[in-house]
Amino acid sequence: MENHDSNKWPTWLPLRSNLRSSSPYGAPQRPELISLNTNENPNSLPTEVRDAMMDAIASIAEGLNRYPDRDAVALRSALAGYINTSSKTFFDVRNIWAANGSNEILQTLFLAFGGAGRTAIGFSPSYSVHPMISNITGTSWIVGSRNSEFGIDAHGAAAGIREVKPALVFLTTPNNPSGTPTSLADIEEIAQAAGDVRALLVVDEAYAEFSDEESAVTLIRRYPHVVVSRTMSKAFAFAGVRLGYLVANPAVIDAMLVTRLPYHLSALTQAAAQVAIEHAGVLQAGLDEIKVERERVRAALTLAGLKPLPSAANFILFSGFVASSKDTWQAIVGRGVLIRDVGLEGYLRVTIGTPAENDEFLAAIHALES
Ligand SMILES: *Cc1c(COP(=O)(O)O)cnc(C)c1O
């Protein structure tokens, strides 16, 4: 979040003081450019999935005069099945919550477990929405650190958690913006520290399907305070629908039910998301190509004299360019490719697109002055 002049607000507006220096979340949306800036999946929905979604929506349309299933039972059961298949677990509907994107999941967690007088900790640089929602909900946000390769030192993180005694600990793996995964052993060490101070450990696995690490959902049975947030926005190529979900102990889900808005998830979203789960295989068929492309782009960036970080996600953070991040970003935009300036001087982040989009990005890189 950028900081703006806190005097920009009219004096009659009773805006909370902790929001006066805030700006709206604002990744640029420029459809005329090749958009490699928000980590979307570049593959549009296959016809087969579109047709099934139309059928599913047609079959519920008559009942849209009624509120949707408040508890999204059918969808949550389907999500439990998806997680059980991919992680060999035994979750059911009581272990899953679903909402409009994992950002809403994060907000509902903050409403239940954060707030005034409470503290949350995250390991920076990481996903900017975590401190943003922390601030909106009046939770104090403590910035923990990552090492020079943006990995987490689990001993140091555990010590920091024992000292700060937060209510919430945030761990993004693979991390955004660096692409760095955290091993299950390191997550477990951090979970033990969180448990010792009665904190909830929120593992944000938005990019889990792109990584070879085992999911932290496998820790939930032994560590009931470990909760895992996932999304259909990236691997499922479903960002436009807005569907995120939480895998957790049933007591955590019960607390989410207290802070969610009534009927928060529309019947259209529930129906579309169920179709996506039924077609998970087709929707994720493009993941292998994205991973191959990720390694091709990384090798090409290295050959161009830049320093790309290894990534377990669908994007690459790179450094090694001569001009500032802002000027380099602008030069690449000038070539028709929108990537992300994540606010880390000396670095830029590029999302892996289709092979043709990646070629355009690499052409823009080769055109940079060196
Ligand atoms: C993209 C992203 C999300 C996303 O969210 P949705 O609201 O589900 O689209 C959550 N966490 C991280 C780390 C992300 O990069």
The ligand as an SDF file (V2000), in Angstrom:
LIG
                    3D

 15 15  0  0  0  0  0  0  0  0999 V2000
   -2.9460  -13.9030   -5.4730 C   0  0  0  0  0  0  0  0  0  0  0  0
   -2.7630  -14.1380   -4.0000 C   0  0  0  0  0  0  0  0  0  0  0  0
   -3.8500  -14.3510   -3.1770 C   0  0  0  0  0  0  0  0  0  0  0  0
   -5.1800  -14.2170   -3.7040 C   0  0  0  0  0  0  0  0  0  0  0  0
   -6.1180  -14.1800   -3.8120 O   0  0  0  0  0  0  0  0  0  0  0  0
   -7.6060  -14.2600   -4.2290 P   0  0  0  0  0  0  0  0  0  0  0  0
   -8.2650  -13.2720   -3.3530 O   0  0  0  0  0  0  0  0  0  0  0  0
   -7.9790  -15.6650   -3.9220 O   0  0  0  0  0  0  0  0  0  0  0  0
   -7.6220  -13.9370   -5.6730 O   0  0  0  0  0  0  0  0  0  0  0  0
   -3.6600  -14.6720   -1.8430 C   0  0  0  0  0  0  0  0  0  0  0  0
   -2.4250  -14.7630   -1.3480 N   0  0  0  0  0  0  0  0  0  0  0  0
   -1.3350  -14.5610   -2.1040 C   0  0  0  0  0  0  0  0  0  0  0  0
    0.0160  -14.7060   -1.5190 C   0  0  0  0  0  0  0  0  0  0  0  0
   -1.4770  -14.2270   -3.4550 C   0  0  0  0  0  0  0  0  0  0  0  0
   -0.4060  -13.9700   -4.1890 O   0  0  0  0  0  0  0  0  0  0  0  0
  1  2  1  0
  2  3  1  0
  2 14  2  0
  3  4  1  0
  3 10  2  0
  4  5  1  0
  5  6  1  0
  6  7  2  0
  6  8  1  0
  6  9  1  0
 10 11  1  0
 11 12  2  0
 12 13  1  0
 12 14  1  0
 14 15  1  0
M  END
$$$$
